[in-house]
């Protein structure tokens, strides 16, 4: 995909576009862990100069999607136990608190539709199961967004990008049993929020995250 820009577009916009394109390639596993990223090739592919590419790669490094090694170059970051552990620690810190807070807020009827979607879960194909797995993360994002804290929502989006990347990477090792367990766990979280029970919502989220981490560790 080439970045189409007009003469009035700034270098900043080109950098942001390059960042999003490369980030999405990494998340989707098109650019695989430890893969070398050649600046010249990326410039040709995206149709931009070296400056926006270098700035995009620096931004990706800040958000842990790539690693820049002096005198060697830029590489897609690995998906190992250290990254997975850190991502899940961040999830526990923010998502458990978000579930607790959400259960204390008014207008919680917002979550009824999400609960109905989880209750009707039935994977009919591999693609259907994959979409269900990825859409499940929107439940977590909607709980975060429901709090109404824009700083938290913006920060969590980076965490969510890593979550989706990890899930796509391990997707072929998931089975329908774990997908069904995930749907059941989401139901418990949503039911507790709708019932206005902050303690139960927090515990349900914590148990879900612990089960998710255990499942991923078993796949490594």
C-alpha positions as CSV (number, residue, x, y, z in Angstrom):
1,X,0.0,0.0,0.0
2,X,1.4,3.4,-1.0
3,X,0.6,6.5,0.9
4,X,-1.2,9.0,-1.4
5,X,-0.4,12.5,-0.3
6,X,-1.0,15.9,-1.9
7,X,1.5,18.8,-2.0
8,X,-0.1,20.4,1.0
9,X,0.3,17.3,3.2
10,X,2.9,17.8,6.0
11,X,5.7,15.4,6.9
12,X,3.9,14.8,10.1
13,X,0.8,13.4,8.3
14,X,3.0,11.2,6.2
15,X,4.7,9.9,9.3
16,X,1.4,9.1,11.0
17,X,0.1,7.3,7.9
18,X,3.3,5.3,7.7
19,X,3.0,4.5,11.4
20,X,-0.6,3.2,11.1
21,X,0.2,1.1,8.0
22,X,3.2,-0.5,9.5
23,X,1.6,-1.0,12.9
24,X,-1.4,-2.8,11.2
25,X,1.0,-5.0,9.2
26,X,2.7,-6.0,12.4
27,X,-0.5,-6.6,14.3
28,X,-1.9,-8.7,11.5
29,X,1.3,-10.8,11.4
30,X,2.0,-9.8,7.8
31,X,5.3,-8.4,9.3
32,X,6.4,-11.3,11.5
33,X,8.3,-11.2,14.8
34,X,12.0,-10.5,14.4
35,X,11.6,-9.6,10.7
36,X,14.1,-7.1,9.4
37,X,12.5,-3.8,8.2
38,X,14.5,-2.2,5.4
39,X,14.0,1.5,5.3
40,X,14.7,1.8,1.6
41,X,12.2,-0.9,0.8
42,X,9.6,0.7,3.0
43,X,10.1,4.0,1.3
44,X,9.5,2.4,-2.1
45,X,6.4,0.5,-0.8
46,X,4.8,3.5,0.8
47,X,6.0,6.1,-1.6
48,X,7.5,8.5,0.9
49,X,11.0,9.7,1.8
50,X,13.2,8.4,4.6
51,X,12.2,11.0,7.2
52,X,8.6,9.9,7.7
53,X,9.6,6.3,7.6
54,X,12.3,6.8,10.3
55,X,10.0,8.8,12.4
56,X,7.3,6.1,12.1
57,X,9.8,3.4,13.1
58,X,10.8,5.5,16.1
59,X,7.2,5.8,17.1
60,X,6.7,2.1,16.7
61,X,9.7,1.5,18.9
62,X,8.3,3.7,21.6
63,X,5.1,1.6,21.6
64,X,7.1,-1.7,21.6
65,X,6.2,-2.9,18.1
66,X,9.7,-2.8,16.8
67,X,13.3,-2.8,18.1
68,X,16.0,-0.5,16.7
69,X,19.5,-1.9,17.2
70,X,22.4,0.5,16.5
71,X,24.5,-0.6,13.5
72,X,22.1,-3.4,12.7
73,X,18.8,-1.9,11.9
74,X,15.1,-2.2,12.8
75,X,13.3,-5.4,13.5
76,X,9.8,-6.4,14.4
77,X,9.6,-7.0,18.1
78,X,9.4,-10.6,19.3
79,X,6.3,-12.1,20.9
80,X,7.8,-13.8,23.9
81,X,6.9,-14.4,27.6
82,X,8.3,-11.1,28.7
83,X,6.0,-9.1,26.3
84,X,3.0,-11.2,27.1
85,X,3.6,-10.9,30.9
86,X,3.9,-7.1,30.6
87,X,0.8,-6.8,28.5
88,X,-1.3,-8.8,30.9
89,X,0.0,-6.9,33.9
90,X,-1.1,-3.7,32.2
91,X,-4.5,-5.3,31.5
92,X,-5.0,-6.4,35.0
93,X,-4.1,-3.0,36.4
94,X,-6.5,-1.1,34.1
95,X,-9.3,-3.5,33.1
96,X,-10.1,-4.8,36.6
97,X,-10.4,-1.2,37.9
98,X,-12.5,-0.3,34.8
99,X,-14.9,-3.1,35.4
100,X,-15.3,-2.1,39.0
101,X,-15.9,1.6,38.1
102,X,-18.3,0.7,35.2
103,X,-20.5,-1.2,37.7
104,X,-21.0,1.9,39.7
105,X,-22.0,4.2,36.8
106,X,-25.5,5.0,35.6
107,X,-26.7,4.1,32.1
108,X,-25.3,0.6,32.3
109,X,-28.1,-0.7,30.0
110,X,-25.5,0.1,27.3
111,X,-24.0,-3.4,28.0
112,X,-27.2,-5.4,27.5
113,X,-26.6,-5.8,23.7
114,X,-23.1,-6.9,24.3
115,X,-24.4,-9.5,26.8
116,X,-26.9,-10.8,24.3
117,X,-24.1,-11.2,21.7
118,X,-22.0,-13.2,24.0
119,X,-25.0,-15.4,25.0
120,X,-25.6,-16.3,21.3
121,X,-22.0,-17.3,20.6
122,X,-21.6,-20.4,18.4
123,X,-18.5,-20.7,16.1
124,X,-19.7,-22.0,12.7
125,X,-16.4,-21.8,10.9
126,X,-12.7,-20.9,11.4
127,X,-13.2,-17.4,10.1
128,X,-16.3,-17.0,12.3
129,X,-14.3,-18.1,15.4
130,X,-11.5,-15.7,14.5
131,X,-13.9,-12.8,14.2
132,X,-15.5,-13.7,17.5
133,X,-12.1,-13.9,19.2
134,X,-11.1,-10.4,17.9
135,X,-14.5,-8.9,18.5
136,X,-14.3,-10.0,22.1
137,X,-11.6,-7.4,22.7
138,X,-14.1,-4.7,21.8
139,X,-16.0,-5.6,25.0
140,X,-12.9,-4.7,27.0
141,X,-12.4,-1.5,25.0
142,X,-16.1,-0.5,25.5
143,X,-15.8,-1.1,29.2
144,X,-12.7,1.2,29.3
145,X,-14.4,3.8,27.1
146,X,-17.6,3.7,29.3
147,X,-15.6,5.1,32.1
148,X,-15.3,8.4,30.2
149,X,-11.6,9.0,30.8
150,X,-10.0,10.0,27.5
151,X,-6.4,9.6,28.7
152,X,-7.2,6.0,29.8
153,X,-8.9,5.2,26.5
154,X,-6.0,6.5,24.4
155,X,-3.4,4.6,26.5
156,X,-5.5,1.4,26.5
157,X,-5.6,1.5,22.6
158,X,-1.9,0.7,22.5
159,X,-2.4,-2.2,25.0
160,X,-5.3,-3.4,22.8
161,X,-3.1,-3.3,19.7
162,X,-0.6,-5.6,21.4
163,X,-3.5,-7.9,22.7
164,X,-4.8,-8.3,19.2
165,X,-1.4,-9.0,17.8
166,X,-0.7,-11.7,20.3
167,X,-4.1,-13.3,19.7
168,X,-3.6,-13.3,15.9
169,X,-0.1,-14.8,16.3
170,X,-1.5,-17.7,18.4
171,X,-4.9,-18.0,16.7
172,X,-4.2,-21.4,15.1
173,X,-3.6,-22.9,18.5
174,X,-6.9,-21.7,19.9
175,X,-9.7,-24.2,20.1
176,X,-13.5,-23.8,20.4
177,X,-13.4,-24.9,24.0
178,X,-11.4,-21.8,25.0
179,X,-13.5,-19.6,22.7
180,X,-16.6,-20.8,24.5
181,X,-14.9,-20.3,27.9
182,X,-14.0,-16.7,26.9
183,X,-17.6,-16.0,25.9
184,X,-18.8,-17.4,29.2
185,X,-16.3,-15.3,31.1
186,X,-17.4,-12.2,29.2
187,X,-21.0,-12.9,30.2
188,X,-20.0,-13.0,33.9
189,X,-18.2,-9.6,33.6
190,X,-21.1,-8.0,31.8
191,X,-23.8,-9.5,34.1
192,X,-21.9,-8.1,37.1
193,X,-21.6,-4.7,35.6
194,X,-25.3,-4.6,34.7
195,X,-26.2,-5.8,38.2
196,X,-24.2,-2.9,39.7
197,X,-21.9,-5.2,41.6
198,X,-18.4,-3.7,41.5
199,X,-16.7,-6.4,43.5
200,X,-18.1,-9.2,41.4
201,X,-17.3,-7.3,38.2
202,X,-13.7,-6.8,39.3
203,X,-13.3,-10.5,40.3
204,X,-14.8,-11.7,37.1
205,X,-12.4,-9.6,35.1
206,X,-9.4,-10.8,37.1
207,X,-10.4,-14.4,36.6
208,X,-10.9,-13.9,32.9
209,X,-7.5,-12.3,32.5
210,X,-5.8,-15.1,34.5
211,X,-7.5,-17.8,32.4
212,X,-6.5,-16.0,29.2
213,X,-2.9,-15.7,30.3
214,X,-2.8,-19.4,31.3
215,X,-4.2,-20.4,27.9
216,X,-1.6,-18.4,26.0
217,X,1.3,-19.8,28.1
218,X,0.2,-23.3,27.3
219,X,0.5,-22.4,23.6
220,X,4.1,-21.3,23.8
